[in-house]
């Protein structure tokens, strides 16, 4: 970030927005935006309570399980679509439909099929993340140098060997990019599931704090959620940059 021609340190924009948030909160323009200092103080008071620990555990479990299922299913399906034209023509329209469709509308259907428990929340999280992972994995395979595949065949590589030793590694930059975006979408999926399917985890805290107008507590939980999503996303962005560097000449 540059200001008047000077390069500012990283995260400077967050500091500026934090100062603006504190200023607006101190002016007491609306109850919806309390001062940032009050939110941070509330965060430290809330973060060690049993209710917060339980909510964090439930949300983390649903989030990690949903992302794991999306990666385990989405990456192989995307690779197979990229290497098999018939399968690609059969599945690509459906993948694009579900990627662009408002998946929140499917939540009542999931509730009928799988009940009101954690299973439906995990499936909702998976559905939010899996489609972009499939598309990115497919795009990575389509960009692979065909000479790598031909070389593998010349050396007697079986389809299983080609899948794990050629396609997976050569498409890894795009796969990691898809996982990174999928994680961001999964955060929305897990919160929507916890709000609409079963009021548990962070969804229960959001419902409790908003209904009782405890906005400092509401923003404190939201900051934790955003911080977790941002940290995981930046980790995968770093891995993506590293892999892209080493795979530049694939």
C-alpha positions as YAML, in Angstrom:
chain: A
units: angstrom
residues:
- id: 1
  name: UNK
  ca: [0.00, 0.00, 0.00]
- id: 2
  name: UNK
  ca: [1.30, 3.46, -0.98]
- id: 3
  name: UNK
  ca: [0.35, 6.80, 0.57]
- id: 4
  name: UNK
  ca: [1.55, 10.05, -1.00]
- id: 5
  name: UNK
  ca: [4.22, 8.10, -2.85]
- id: 6
  name: UNK
  ca: [5.56, 6.32, 0.25]
- id: 7
  name: UNK
  ca: [5.43, 2.55, 0.61]
- id: 8
  name: UNK
  ca: [3.69, 1.63, 3.86]
- id: 9
  name: UNK
  ca: [4.37, -1.60, 5.74]
- id: 10
  name: UNK
  ca: [2.12, -4.62, 5.24]
- id: 11
  name: UNK
  ca: [-1.27, -4.65, 6.99]
- id: 12
  name: UNK
  ca: [-1.25, -0.84, 7.13]
- id: 13
  name: UNK
  ca: [-4.68, -0.72, 5.53]
- id: 14
  name: UNK
  ca: [-6.10, -2.81, 8.39]
- id: 15
  name: UNK
  ca: [-4.65, -0.35, 10.90]
- id: 16
  name: UNK
  ca: [-6.25, 2.57, 9.05]
- id: 17
  name: UNK
  ca: [-9.62, 0.82, 8.92]
- id: 18
  name: UNK
  ca: [-9.26, -0.03, 12.62]
- id: 19
  name: UNK
  ca: [-8.69, 3.63, 13.46]
- id: 20
  name: UNK
  ca: [-11.70, 4.62, 11.38]
- id: 21
  name: UNK
  ca: [-13.80, 1.96, 13.14]
- id: 22
  name: UNK
  ca: [-12.70, 3.27, 16.55]
- id: 23
  name: UNK
  ca: [-13.51, 6.85, 15.53]
- id: 24
  name: UNK
  ca: [-17.00, 5.97, 14.30]
- id: 25
  name: UNK
  ca: [-17.66, 3.90, 17.43]
- id: 26
  name: UNK
  ca: [-16.56, 6.68, 19.76]
- id: 27
  name: UNK
  ca: [-18.88, 9.11, 17.98]
- id: 28
  name: UNK
  ca: [-21.78, 6.82, 19.03]
- id: 29
  name: UNK
  ca: [-23.60, 7.22, 15.72]
- id: 30
  name: UNK
  ca: [-25.30, 3.82, 15.93]
- id: 31
  name: UNK
  ca: [-25.46, 0.97, 18.41]
- id: 32
  name: UNK
  ca: [-24.56, -1.42, 15.59]
- id: 33
  name: UNK
  ca: [-20.92, -0.25, 15.51]
- id: 34
  name: UNK
  ca: [-19.33, -0.17, 18.97]
- id: 35
  name: UNK
  ca: [-15.76, 1.12, 19.37]
- id: 36
  name: UNK
  ca: [-13.07, -1.32, 18.25]
- id: 37
  name: UNK
  ca: [-11.39, -1.09, 21.65]
- id: 38
  name: UNK
  ca: [-14.61, -2.32, 23.29]
- id: 39
  name: UNK
  ca: [-14.87, -5.17, 20.76]
- id: 40
  name: UNK
  ca: [-11.28, -6.29, 21.45]
- id: 41
  name: UNK
  ca: [-11.83, -6.12, 25.22]
- id: 42
  name: UNK
  ca: [-15.01, -8.18, 24.81]
- id: 43
  name: UNK
  ca: [-13.10, -10.66, 22.65]
- id: 44
  name: UNK
  ca: [-10.56, -11.34, 25.40]
- id: 45
  name: UNK
  ca: [-13.38, -11.73, 27.91]
- id: 46
  name: UNK
  ca: [-15.33, -14.14, 25.68]
- id: 47
  name: UNK
  ca: [-12.57, -16.22, 24.15]
- id: 48
  name: UNK
  ca: [-11.99, -18.37, 27.24]
- id: 49
  name: UNK
  ca: [-15.60, -19.05, 28.17]
- id: 50
  name: UNK
  ca: [-17.06, -22.59, 27.82]
- id: 51
  name: UNK
  ca: [-19.72, -21.34, 25.39]
- id: 52
  name: UNK
  ca: [-17.10, -19.89, 23.05]
- id: 53
  name: UNK
  ca: [-14.90, -22.99, 23.28]
- id: 54
  name: UNK
  ca: [-17.85, -25.25, 22.45]
- id: 55
  name: UNK
  ca: [-18.90, -23.04, 19.53]
- id: 56
  name: UNK
  ca: [-15.34, -22.95, 18.18]
- id: 57
  name: UNK
  ca: [-15.03, -26.74, 18.41]
- id: 58
  name: UNK
  ca: [-18.35, -27.36, 16.62]
- id: 59
  name: UNK
  ca: [-17.60, -24.83, 13.89]
- id: 60
  name: UNK
  ca: [-14.04, -26.07, 13.35]
- id: 61
  name: UNK
  ca: [-15.23, -29.69, 13.11]
- id: 62
  name: UNK
  ca: [-17.91, -28.92, 10.53]
- id: 63
  name: UNK
  ca: [-15.58, -26.65, 8.57]
- id: 64
  name: UNK
  ca: [-12.63, -29.08, 8.45]
- id: 65
  name: UNK
  ca: [-14.84, -32.06, 7.65]
- id: 66
  name: UNK
  ca: [-16.58, -30.17, 4.85]
- id: 67
  name: UNK
  ca: [-13.33, -28.89, 3.34]
- id: 68
  name: UNK
  ca: [-11.73, -32.34, 3.60]
- id: 69
  name: UNK
  ca: [-14.66, -33.93, 1.76]
- id: 70
  name: UNK
  ca: [-14.59, -31.18, -0.89]
- id: 71
  name: UNK
  ca: [-10.86, -31.69, -1.54]
- id: 72
  name: UNK
  ca: [-10.97, -35.51, -1.50]
- id: 73
  name: UNK
  ca: [-13.89, -35.57, -3.94]
- id: 74
  name: UNK
  ca: [-13.27, -32.40, -5.94]
- id: 75
  name: UNK
  ca: [-9.60, -32.86, -6.88]
- id: 76
  name: UNK
  ca: [-9.94, -36.37, -8.40]
- id: 77
  name: UNK
  ca: [-13.17, -35.41, -10.20]
- id: 78
  name: UNK
  ca: [-11.54, -32.28, -11.64]
- id: 79
  name: UNK
  ca: [-8.48, -34.19, -12.80]
- id: 80
  name: UNK
  ca: [-10.63, -36.87, -14.44]
- id: 81
  name: UNK
  ca: [-12.69, -34.18, -16.19]
- id: 82
  name: UNK
  ca: [-9.51, -32.56, -17.49]
- id: 83
  name: UNK
  ca: [-8.14, -35.79, -18.96]
- id: 84
  name: UNK
  ca: [-11.40, -37.37, -20.19]
- id: 85
  name: UNK
  ca: [-13.38, -35.37, -22.75]
- id: 86
  name: UNK
  ca: [-16.58, -37.44, -22.47]
- id: 87
  name: UNK
  ca: [-16.68, -37.13, -18.68]
- id: 88
  name: UNK
  ca: [-15.93, -33.42, -19.00]
- id: 89
  name: UNK
  ca: [-18.86, -32.85, -21.37]
- id: 90
  name: UNK
  ca: [-21.18, -34.76, -19.04]
- id: 91
  name: UNK
  ca: [-20.22, -33.04, -15.77]
- id: 92
  name: UNK
  ca: [-19.07, -29.53, -16.71]
- id: 93
  name: UNK
  ca: [-22.58, -28.04, -17.21]
- id: 94
  name: UNK
  ca: [-23.69, -29.32, -13.81]
- id: 95
  name: UNK
  ca: [-20.55, -28.01, -12.10]
- id: 96
  name: UNK
  ca: [-21.11, -24.56, -13.62]
- id: 97
  name: UNK
  ca: [-24.78, -24.62, -12.61]
- id: 98
  name: UNK
  ca: [-24.03, -25.44, -8.97]
- id: 99
  name: UNK
  ca: [-21.17, -22.94, -8.86]
- id: 100
  name: UNK
  ca: [-23.39, -20.07, -9.98]
- id: 101
  name: UNK
  ca: [-26.61, -21.18, -8.28]
- id: 102
  name: UNK
  ca: [-27.69, -19.82, -4.86]
- id: 103
  name: UNK
  ca: [-26.84, -22.88, -2.80]
- id: 104
  name: UNK
  ca: [-28.71, -21.50, 0.21]
- id: 105
  name: UNK
  ca: [-31.91, -22.55, -1.58]
- id: 106
  name: UNK
  ca: [-30.78, -26.20, -1.31]
- id: 107
  name: UNK
  ca: [-30.54, -26.08, 2.48]
- id: 108
  name: UNK
  ca: [-34.21, -27.07, 3.06]
- id: 109
  name: UNK
  ca: [-33.70, -30.07, 0.76]
- id: 110
  name: UNK
  ca: [-30.63, -31.14, 2.73]
- id: 111
  name: UNK
  ca: [-32.60, -30.80, 5.95]
- id: 112
  name: UNK
  ca: [-35.27, -33.16, 4.61]
- id: 113
  name: UNK
  ca: [-32.74, -35.68, 3.29]
- id: 114
  name: UNK
  ca: [-30.16, -35.68, 6.10]
- id: 115
  name: UNK
  ca: [-31.94, -34.20, 9.11]
- id: 116
  name: UNK
  ca: [-31.14, -31.22, 11.30]
- id: 117
  name: UNK
  ca: [-27.79, -32.38, 12.69]
- id: 118
  name: UNK
  ca: [-24.12, -31.94, 11.98]
- id: 119
  name: UNK
  ca: [-24.26, -34.12, 8.86]
- id: 120
  name: UNK
  ca: [-26.36, -31.56, 6.99]
- id: 121
  name: UNK
  ca: [-24.04, -28.74, 8.03]
- id: 122
  name: UNK
  ca: [-20.99, -30.64, 6.78]
- id: 123
  name: UNK
  ca: [-22.69, -31.40, 3.46]
- id: 124
  name: UNK
  ca: [-23.66, -27.73, 3.09]
- id: 125
  name: UNK
  ca: [-20.05, -26.72, 3.70]
- id: 126
  name: UNK
  ca: [-18.86, -29.25, 1.12]
- id: 127
  name: UNK
  ca: [-21.31, -28.02, -1.49]
- id: 128
  name: UNK
  ca: [-20.12, -24.44, -1.07]
- id: 129
  name: UNK
  ca: [-16.46, -25.41, -1.58]
- id: 130
  name: UNK
  ca: [-16.34, -28.34, -3.98]
- id: 131
  name: UNK
  ca: [-17.34, -26.77, -7.30]
- id: 132
  name: UNK
  ca: [-14.52, -24.23, -7.55]
- id: 133
  name: UNK
  ca: [-12.05, -26.95, -6.54]
- id: 134
  name: UNK
  ca: [-13.32, -29.15, -9.39]
- id: 135
  name: UNK
  ca: [-13.04, -26.34, -11.94]
- id: 136
  name: UNK
  ca: [-9.54, -25.32, -10.88]
- id: 137
  name: UNK
  ca: [-8.30, -28.90, -10.88]
- id: 138
  name: UNK
  ca: [-9.74, -29.35, -14.35]
- id: 139
  name: UNK
  ca: [-8.08, -26.13, -15.55]
- id: 140
  name: UNK
  ca: [-4.73, -27.27, -14.15]
- id: 141
  name: UNK
  ca: [-4.90, -30.57, -16.05]
- id: 142
  name: UNK
  ca: [-5.83, -28.81, -19.30]
- id: 143
  name: UNK
  ca: [-2.65, -26.71, -19.02]
- id: 144
  name: UNK
  ca: [-0.31, -29.67, -18.55]
- id: 145
  name: UNK
  ca: [2.32, -30.11, -21.23]
- id: 146
  name: UNK
  ca: [1.23, -33.15, -23.24]
- id: 147
  name: UNK
  ca: [4.87, -34.23, -23.56]
- id: 148
  name: UNK
  ca: [4.87, -35.11, -19.85]
- id: 149
  name: UNK
  ca: [2.01, -37.53, -20.38]
- id: 150
  name: UNK
  ca: [3.59, -39.03, -23.51]
- id: 151
  name: UNK
  ca: [6.88, -39.47, -21.69]
- id: 152
  name: UNK
  ca: [5.09, -41.31, -18.88]
- id: 153
  name: UNK
  ca: [3.43, -43.64, -21.36]
- id: 154
  name: UNK
  ca: [6.76, -44.33, -23.07]
- id: 155
  name: UNK
  ca: [8.23, -45.39, -19.73]
- id: 156
  name: UNK
  ca: [5.29, -47.68, -19.04]
- id: 157
  name: UNK
  ca: [3.38, -45.56, -16.53]
- id: 158
  name: UNK
  ca: [0.05, -47.08, -15.62]
- id: 159
  name: UNK
  ca: [-3.07, -44.84, -15.38]
- id: 160
  name: UNK
  ca: [-2.81, -44.89, -11.57]
- id: 161
  name: UNK
  ca: [0.86, -43.82, -11.72]
- id: 162
  name: UNK
  ca: [0.08, -41.09, -14.25]
- id: 163
  name: UNK
  ca: [-2.72, -39.78, -12.03]
- id: 164
  name: UNK
  ca: [-0.55, -39.37, -8.91]
- id: 165
  name: UNK
  ca: [2.89, -38.69, -10.45]
- id: 166
  name: UNK
  ca: [2.02, -36.50, -13.44]
- id: 167
  name: UNK
  ca: [-1.47, -34.99, -13.38]
- id: 168
  name: UNK
  ca: [-1.66, -34.27, -9.66]
- id: 169
  name: UNK
  ca: [1.76, -32.62, -9.35]
- id: 170
  name: UNK
  ca: [1.66, -30.74, -12.65]
- id: 171
  name: UNK
  ca: [-1.77, -29.27, -11.84]
- id: 172
  name: UNK
  ca: [-0.90, -28.53, -8.20]
- id: 173
  name: UNK
  ca: [-0.73, -24.70, -8.52]
- id: 174
  name: UNK
  ca: [-4.29, -24.53, -9.85]
- id: 175
  name: UNK
  ca: [-5.46, -27.14, -7.34]
- id: 176
  name: UNK
  ca: [-4.11, -25.09, -4.43]
- id: 177
  name: UNK
  ca: [-5.72, -21.98, -5.88]
- id: 178
  name: UNK
  ca: [-9.05, -23.78, -6.02]
- id: 179
  name: UNK
  ca: [-8.66, -25.05, -2.46]
- id: 180
  name: UNK
  ca: [-7.88, -21.52, -1.26]
- id: 181
  name: UNK
  ca: [-11.03, -20.09, -2.86]
- id: 182
  name: UNK
  ca: [-13.00, -23.12, -1.73]
- id: 183
  name: UNK
  ca: [-11.97, -22.49, 1.88]
- id: 184
  name: UNK
  ca: [-13.32, -18.96, 1.66]
- id: 185
  name: UNK
  ca: [-16.61, -20.27, 0.30]
- id: 186
  name: UNK
  ca: [-16.65, -23.02, 2.95]
- id: 187
  name: UNK
  ca: [-16.64, -20.38, 5.71]
- id: 188
  name: UNK
  ca: [-19.89, -19.01, 4.29]
- id: 189
  name: UNK
  ca: [-21.27, -22.52, 3.97]
- id: 190
  name: UNK
  ca: [-20.61, -23.55, 7.55]
- id: 191
  name: UNK
  ca: [-22.13, -20.37, 9.00]
- id: 192
  name: UNK
  ca: [-25.20, -20.60, 6.75]
- id: 193
  name: UNK
  ca: [-25.61, -24.23, 7.80]
- id: 194
  name: UNK
  ca: [-25.32, -23.36, 11.47]
- id: 195
  name: UNK
  ca: [-27.85, -20.55, 11.13]
- id: 196
  name: UNK
  ca: [-30.45, -22.31, 8.97]
- id: 197
  name: UNK
  ca: [-30.13, -26.02, 9.75]
- id: 198
  name: UNK
  ca: [-29.15, -26.30, 13.39]
- id: 199
  name: UNK
  ca: [-28.41, -23.35, 15.66]
- id: 200
  name: UNK
  ca: [-25.01, -24.53, 16.90]
- id: 201
  name: UNK
  ca: [-21.42, -23.28, 16.91]
- id: 202
  name: UNK
  ca: [-20.72, -19.73, 15.86]
- id: 203
  name: UNK
  ca: [-24.18, -19.61, 14.29]
- id: 204
  name: UNK
  ca: [-25.72, -20.00, 17.75]
- id: 205
  name: UNK
  ca: [-23.52, -17.19, 19.11]
- id: 206
  name: UNK
  ca: [-24.45, -14.89, 16.22]
- id: 207
  name: UNK
  ca: [-28.13, -15.61, 16.82]
- id: 208
  name: UNK
  ca: [-27.81, -15.06, 20.58]
- id: 209
  name: UNK
  ca: [-25.81, -11.84, 20.41]
- id: 210
  name: UNK
  ca: [-27.80, -10.24, 17.58]
- id: 211
  name: UNK
  ca: [-31.18, -11.02, 19.17]
- id: 212
  name: UNK
  ca: [-30.01, -9.46, 22.46]
- id: 213
  name: UNK
  ca: [-28.30, -6.49, 20.76]
- id: 214
  name: UNK
  ca: [-24.88, -7.45, 22.20]
- id: 215
  name: UNK
  ca: [-23.05, -5.97, 19.26]
- id: 216
  name: UNK
  ca: [-19.60, -5.94, 20.89]
- id: 217
  name: UNK
  ca: [-19.88, -9.71, 21.41]
- id: 218
  name: UNK
  ca: [-21.25, -10.13, 17.88]
- id: 219
  name: UNK
  ca: [-18.31, -8.30, 16.29]
- id: 220
  name: UNK
  ca: [-15.82, -10.11, 18.52]
- id: 221
  name: UNK
  ca: [-16.99, -13.52, 17.26]
- id: 222
  name: UNK
  ca: [-17.05, -12.21, 13.69]
- id: 223
  name: UNK
  ca: [-13.44, -11.02, 14.01]
- id: 224
  name: UNK
  ca: [-12.38, -14.49, 15.18]
- id: 225
  name: UNK
  ca: [-14.18, -16.09, 12.23]
- id: 226
  name: UNK
  ca: [-12.66, -13.68, 9.71]
- id: 227
  name: UNK
  ca: [-9.21, -14.10, 11.27]
- id: 228
  name: UNK
  ca: [-9.36, -17.89, 10.98]
- id: 229
  name: UNK
  ca: [-10.52, -17.76, 7.35]
- id: 230
  name: UNK
  ca: [-7.90, -15.16, 6.43]
- id: 231
  name: UNK
  ca: [-5.06, -17.10, 8.08]
- id: 232
  name: UNK
  ca: [-5.92, -20.37, 6.33]
- id: 233
  name: UNK
  ca: [-6.38, -18.57, 3.01]
- id: 234
  name: UNK
  ca: [-3.00, -16.85, 3.30]
- id: 235
  name: UNK
  ca: [-1.32, -20.16, 4.16]
- id: 236
  name: UNK
  ca: [-2.63, -21.72, 0.96]
- id: 237
  name: UNK
  ca: [-1.75, -18.57, -1.00]
- id: 238
  name: UNK
  ca: [1.85, -18.93, 0.21]
- id: 239
  name: UNK
  ca: [1.91, -22.60, -0.79]
- id: 240
  name: UNK
  ca: [0.41, -21.67, -4.15]
- id: 241
  name: UNK
  ca: [3.16, -19.12, -4.81]
- id: 242
  name: UNK
  ca: [5.87, -21.62, -3.85]
- id: 243
  name: UNK
  ca: [4.46, -24.36, -6.06]
- id: 244
  name: UNK
  ca: [3.89, -21.95, -8.95]
- id: 245
  name: UNK
  ca: [7.55, -20.98, -8.81]
- id: 246
  name: UNK
  ca: [8.80, -24.55, -9.03]
- id: 247
  name: UNK
  ca: [6.19, -25.54, -11.62]
- id: 248
  name: UNK
  ca: [6.85, -22.58, -13.92]
- id: 249
  name: UNK
  ca: [8.46, -24.76, -16.60]
- id: 250
  name: UNK
  ca: [6.08, -27.66, -16.51]
...
